[in-house]
Amino acid sequence: MSRTTYLFDASAILQRYVGERPDWKRKVDSIVSRRETPGSDLTLFIPTICIVEVFKVLAQKCFGEHKIDALKYKECLDSFRREIHWGRVFYPYEMNRYHITAIDEVLPLDYILREREPDDKQPLSATDLLLVAMASDLTFLNGSNDSVSLVTCDKRIKKVCDYFRSGYVQDRNAKKVPGPLDDPPKDRWPPPKVIYVPEWK
């Protein structure tokens, strides 16, 4: 039986601690609160690479941008550390070799998007590419395209995942370079479902 699974990226997690949009924070908090309901079947994952990103952004907001003071910084760190400690709220999700392999499925979509929407030239970061690959892998492991959702506030990630779900197989394959890892089983890399927080109701 598939479990309802959410994979959070740093942009969504940060809404709980230093979100500048109360409505976005409310949406993220509503998912997390369901995890703490007795009998809940929810699993909340955060990629370990995104844990590093959260720490980096919190430090930047305190020491670089001076948007939060030292007390608020400590409060945010304490809260985040508690929520990832032993997977109390967010369970750290480790990167593995299959996620690296899946990059070949995701990366061409980023360039297809740039070709079809020339004004949108900001590419996905390496972390974002891995995030989409991890979401695809979780979807495959759960055996259902609807039981896993990637939660993000990043519009570029949403767009690339939308392209993933729409197909573009021929265009994508034209940008791939065949190699020894280019023989995945059928449906090995299903497109992940996305919850784009700014538009999620």
C-alpha positions as CSV (number, residue, x, y, z in Angstrom):
1,M,0.0,0.0,0.0
2,S,1.4,3.4,-1.0
3,R,2.1,6.0,1.7
4,T,1.4,9.6,1.2
5,T,4.8,11.1,0.9
6,Y,6.0,14.7,0.6
7,L,9.5,15.7,-0.4
8,F,10.3,19.2,0.6
9,D,12.9,21.5,-0.9
10,A,14.6,24.2,1.0
11,S,12.4,27.0,-0.4
12,A,9.3,25.4,1.2
13,I,11.0,24.3,4.4
14,L,12.2,27.9,5.0
15,Q,8.7,29.2,5.0
16,R,8.2,27.6,8.5
17,Y,11.0,29.7,10.0
18,V,11.7,32.9,8.0
19,G,8.8,33.0,5.5
20,E,8.0,36.5,4.3
21,R,4.6,35.4,3.0
22,P,2.2,34.4,5.8
23,D,-0.1,32.6,3.3
24,W,2.8,30.4,2.1
25,K,3.8,29.6,5.7
26,R,0.2,28.6,6.5
27,K,0.1,26.2,3.5
28,V,3.4,24.5,4.5
29,D,2.4,24.4,8.2
30,S,-0.9,22.7,7.1
31,I,0.9,19.8,5.5
32,V,3.2,19.4,8.5
33,S,0.4,19.5,11.0
34,R,-1.2,16.5,9.2
35,R,2.0,14.6,9.9
36,E,1.4,15.0,13.6
37,T,-2.2,13.8,13.5
38,P,-2.7,10.4,15.3
39,G,-2.9,7.6,12.7
40,S,-1.4,9.7,10.0
41,D,0.2,7.8,7.1
42,L,2.2,10.9,5.9
43,T,5.9,10.7,5.5
44,L,7.8,14.0,5.2
45,F,11.2,13.9,3.6
46,I,13.9,16.5,3.2
47,P,17.0,15.7,1.0
48,T,20.2,16.0,3.0
49,I,21.5,18.5,0.4
50,C,18.5,20.7,1.2
51,I,19.4,20.6,4.9
52,V,22.7,22.2,4.1
53,E,20.8,24.8,2.0
54,V,18.5,25.7,4.9
55,F,21.4,26.3,7.2
56,K,23.1,28.4,4.6
57,V,20.0,30.6,3.9
58,L,19.4,31.1,7.7
59,A,23.0,32.2,8.2
60,Q,22.8,34.5,5.1
61,K,19.6,36.2,6.4
62,C,21.3,36.9,9.8
63,F,24.9,37.7,8.9
64,G,24.7,38.7,5.3
65,E,21.3,40.4,4.7
66,H,20.6,41.3,8.4
67,K,16.9,40.5,7.9
68,I,16.8,38.5,11.2
69,D,18.7,39.2,14.5
70,A,20.8,36.8,16.4
71,L,18.0,35.7,18.7
72,K,15.7,34.9,15.8
73,Y,18.5,33.1,14.1
74,K,19.0,30.9,17.1
75,E,15.3,30.2,17.4
76,C,15.2,29.1,13.7
77,L,18.2,26.9,14.1
78,D,16.8,25.3,17.3
79,S,13.4,24.6,15.6
80,F,14.9,23.2,12.4
81,R,17.4,21.0,14.3
82,R,14.6,19.6,16.5
83,E,12.4,18.8,13.5
84,I,15.1,16.9,11.6
85,H,16.6,15.2,14.6
86,W,15.9,11.5,14.3
87,G,13.3,12.3,11.7
88,R,10.9,13.8,14.3
89,V,9.1,15.8,11.6
90,F,11.2,15.8,8.5
91,Y,13.1,12.6,7.7
92,P,16.5,13.2,6.0
93,Y,16.6,11.6,2.6
94,E,20.0,10.5,1.4
95,M,21.2,10.9,-2.2
96,N,22.2,7.7,-3.9
97,R,23.6,6.5,-7.3
98,Y,20.1,6.2,-8.8
99,H,19.5,9.9,-8.3
100,I,22.7,10.6,-10.2
101,T,21.6,8.3,-13.0
102,A,18.2,10.1,-13.2
103,I,19.9,13.5,-13.9
104,D,20.0,12.4,-17.6
105,E,16.2,12.3,-17.6
106,V,15.8,15.7,-15.9
107,L,18.6,17.9,-17.4
108,P,17.3,17.9,-21.0
109,L,14.0,19.2,-19.8
110,D,15.7,22.2,-18.4
111,Y,17.1,23.1,-21.8
112,I,13.8,22.3,-23.6
113,L,12.1,24.8,-21.3
114,R,14.7,27.4,-22.1
115,E,14.1,26.8,-25.9
116,R,10.3,27.0,-25.6
117,E,10.3,29.9,-23.1
118,P,13.3,32.1,-24.1
119,D,12.6,34.8,-21.5
120,D,13.0,32.2,-18.8
121,K,16.7,31.6,-18.9
122,Q,17.6,30.9,-15.3
123,P,18.6,27.2,-15.2
124,L,18.0,24.8,-12.4
125,S,20.9,24.5,-10.0
126,A,22.6,21.1,-9.5
127,T,20.7,20.8,-6.2
128,D,17.4,21.4,-7.9
129,L,18.2,18.8,-10.6
130,L,18.9,16.2,-7.9
131,L,15.7,17.2,-6.1
132,V,13.6,16.4,-9.1
133,A,15.5,13.2,-9.6
134,M,14.9,12.2,-6.0
135,A,11.2,12.9,-6.3
136,S,11.0,10.7,-9.4
137,D,12.7,7.9,-7.6
138,L,10.4,8.2,-4.6
139,T,7.4,8.1,-7.0
140,F,8.7,4.9,-8.5
141,L,9.4,3.3,-5.1
142,N,5.9,4.1,-3.9
143,G,4.3,2.7,-7.0
144,S,1.9,5.5,-7.5
145,N,2.2,8.8,-9.3
146,D,-0.3,10.5,-6.9
147,S,1.1,9.3,-3.6
148,V,4.3,11.4,-3.8
149,S,4.5,15.2,-4.0
150,L,7.4,17.5,-4.4
151,V,6.7,20.6,-2.3
152,T,8.4,23.8,-3.5
153,C,8.2,27.5,-3.8
154,D,10.5,27.5,-6.8
155,K,8.7,28.2,-10.1
156,R,11.5,26.8,-12.2
157,I,11.3,23.5,-10.5
158,K,7.5,23.5,-11.1
159,K,7.9,24.2,-14.8
160,V,10.5,21.5,-15.3
161,C,8.3,19.0,-13.5
162,D,5.3,20.1,-15.6
163,Y,7.4,19.4,-18.7
164,F,8.3,16.0,-17.2
165,R,4.7,15.1,-16.8
166,S,3.7,16.3,-20.2
167,G,6.1,13.9,-21.9
168,Y,8.4,15.6,-24.5
169,V,10.1,12.2,-24.8
170,Q,11.3,12.7,-28.3
171,D,12.8,16.1,-27.6
172,R,14.3,14.9,-24.4
173,N,15.9,11.8,-26.0
174,A,17.4,13.9,-28.7
175,K,19.5,15.7,-26.0
176,K,20.6,12.6,-24.2
177,V,23.9,10.9,-24.9
178,P,23.6,7.1,-24.9
179,G,25.8,5.3,-22.5
180,P,26.1,2.3,-20.2
181,L,23.4,3.6,-17.8
182,D,20.9,4.4,-20.6
183,D,18.9,1.1,-20.1
184,P,16.4,1.8,-17.3
185,P,13.4,-0.6,-16.9
186,K,10.2,0.7,-18.4
187,D,8.6,3.5,-16.3
188,R,11.7,3.6,-14.0
189,W,11.6,7.4,-13.9
190,P,8.0,8.5,-13.5
191,P,7.3,12.3,-13.4
192,P,6.8,13.6,-9.9
193,K,3.7,15.4,-8.8
194,V,4.4,19.0,-7.6
195,I,2.8,21.1,-5.0
196,Y,3.8,24.7,-5.9
197,V,3.1,26.5,-2.7
198,P,2.3,29.9,-4.1
199,E,-0.5,28.5,-6.2
200,W,-1.6,25.6,-4.0
201,K,-5.1,25.9,-2.5
